[in-house]
């Protein structure tokens, strides 16, 4: 009996690509990839920044510190900086939609991807290993492991 050939399916063709950004050089490299892929497929590009204002996202501020007015000022400044950075990206890529959402990136990014019906997530990665990876974790790795849609991870090229 001859083995059955797998059915051929149409090549993937993303229509909406979500780029996760933290405004770092790693995210900038991912931005270039997301832009190229979106152009190649004629896909809409949605740039998303998850502004993590949880205690963990604010570098582990103790709860008693969060009660001080200075913490409110810090949060306001973080919001303003995120808006400024996103406006800069919007100028670079005027055809892209930009979204800033408050919340931890691990839960916020998949939620936004679902809301905008993204077909692909593009995210930069630092490629941490060992203790740094265990302590800091990796949003990119979390997305790869838990996303219901494909995730393209882009690592910053090291200088030759």
HELIX and SHEET records of a PDB file:
HELIX    1   1 UNK A   25  UNK A   41  1                                  17    
HELIX    2   2 UNK A   63  UNK A   66  1                                   4    
HELIX    3   3 UNK A   69  UNK A   92  1                                  24    
HELIX    4   4 UNK A  105  UNK A  115  1                                  11    
HELIX    5   5 UNK A  130  UNK A  136  1                                   7    
HELIX    6   6 UNK A  139  UNK A  146  1                                   8    
SHEET    1   A 5 UNK A  97  UNK A 102  0                                        
SHEET    2   A 5 UNK A  44  UNK A  51  1                                        
SHEET    3   A 5 UNK A  16  UNK A  20  1                                        
SHEET    4   A 5 UNK A 120  UNK A 125  1                                        
SHEET    5   A 5 UNK A 150  UNK A 155  1                                        
END                                                                             
